[in-house]
Amino acid sequence: MCGRFTLRTNPHQLALIFGCEIPSDLPASYNVAPTQSVAALRGCEDGQREFTLLRWGLIPHWAKETSIGNRMINARAETIAEKPAFRSAFRQRRCLVLADGYFEWQKMGKSKQPFLIRMCDEAPFAMAGLWESWSDPQQGGTVASCTVITTEANELTRPIHDRMPVILSAESYDLWLNPRQHDHDVLLPLLRPFDSHAMVANPVSPRVNNPRNNDPECVEVVAPAAD
C-alpha cells in the first residue's frame, strides 16, 4: 500500500518538471497522510495539465458521508477496472499525485522499521491516481478527493512490503491524463512496478509514525532498528 509520502521539492522546480503552473506558496510536506490535501494534476480537454488540491481518500459519488474515503486511500491496479468505487473514475477521472518519496514499514521482530523510498537522484515523481467529485447531501457543497493506485512491489521494495504505488514514467503522463482515453487495454499496462534500479530505500526515524509530525526529521536517515 501507500499510506504516507513526501513532497518537498520547490514549486518552481515542480512546474518545470511537470509542465504545469504550480502555486508558489505550495508548502513542503515531510509526512503527507490520508484525509489531507495532496498536490495533483488533472488533464484538460485541450491537452493541458491543471494543478489542483485533492483530499486523499477517494469518496465515491454514491457515498452517504466522507468517512468512506478513509478506507479508499489506495486502489489495487489488478481490480481497478471492476471495483464499483473506482471503475467510473478509472474510465474518466485519472490524475497524477505529486511526490518525491513515500514511506513503507518493514516488520522487524515485534516492531516495524519505517523506510523512505525515493529516486536515486531525489527527483520528484508522479503516482497514478484517480479523482472523484462528491456532493454532500446534508450540508451541500462538493469535495474533490483522490486515491493512489498500487501494484506489486519491485525487487528493491519487496523485502519491505509486497505493494508499492504505481509511479508513472514521464512519457506516459499525457496518455494517463487524457480524458478521452478510455481503453483498458491501453491504460492497464501503465500500472506496473517502477524500475528498482532507479530507486533507493533508507531507514528513517519512527517519528514519521505520527502524522502530526511534519518536519525534516521525518526523512533523516537512521540506523535500522534491531530485531
Secondary structure, DSSP 8 states (H G I E B T S, - for coil): ----EEE-S-HHHHHHHHTS---TT---EEEE-TTSEEEEEEE-TTS-EEEEEEEES---TT-SSGGGGGG-SEEETTTTTT-TTTHHHHHH-EEEEEESEEEEEEEETTEEEEEEEEETT---EEEEEEEEEEE-TTT--EEEEEEEEEEE--TTTTTT-SEEE-EE-GGGHHHHH-TT---HHHHGGG-S---GGGEEEEEB-GGGGSTT--SGGGG-B------
